[in-house]
């Protein structure tokens, strides 16, 4: 095709109509938009300097191409054995060993251990993009950590069936907007889940609703049990309190659906202030306990 012919075709394209058609295909699931690839191309081709570029990279850090990191990635794939000490360092840090202990084990300084740990920074992205299959059911939670004297939160999503970690995100707060961005980025990487299991955080619920309006949600079994036990612990009546503890254990530890349902129904019918009402809230989800 000649350049003139190609330009003639382009001039006849109705941009508004094309945009509506693509949007319709995405909504119907006939086409998927690779946002990371799109942003990467924008950063590579366009003159996006200063604050605008910084803003894009803060939201999509993996979109910025790092030539040095690409070289390390290629070298790593060619010769994994030579990078074994870096992999071992990452594994031991994940197991809870601090830099001081590792510096004694390896016979190097803590600064060198830090370099080992950050040498393979691309591993997270490589693992994420290598996940081809997941159950569709996800568990969402957050953990707090202290970094350089400041408290931060690690937001995480794992496969609820296999417990395989799918996505993590470091944040300084737990606001609804933070959760919304977290879910948006997960959606860009994996798509829409079929079930979201989480705690009762209101900000998490708002962020989830903004991104996954039609996805089923369920309270985590651990948080259900913890909340119920806390309510029973605050009771004053000793004999009735012991009875409630036994029934609560029956809800979460019975091996049969009918046993769990019977224990929940009995505890809900005891009309204990703060306890029975909570059991009624989770009663509709008793089959998943």
Secondary structure, DSSP 8 states (H G I E B T S, - for coil): --HHHHHHHHHT--HHHHHHHHHHHHHTTSS---HHHHHHHHHHHS---HHHHHHHHHH-GGGS--HHHHHHHHHHHH-SGGGHHHHHHHHHHHTT--HHHHHHHHTS-HHHHHHHHHHTTTHHHHHHHH-----SEEEEEEEEEEETTEEEEEEEEEETTT--EEEEEEES---HHHHHHHHHHHHHHH---SEEEE---HHHHHHHHHH-TTSEEEE-HHHHHHHHHHHHHT---HHHHHHHHHHHHHHHH-SSHHHHHHHHHHHHHT--TTTHHHHHHHHTTGGG-
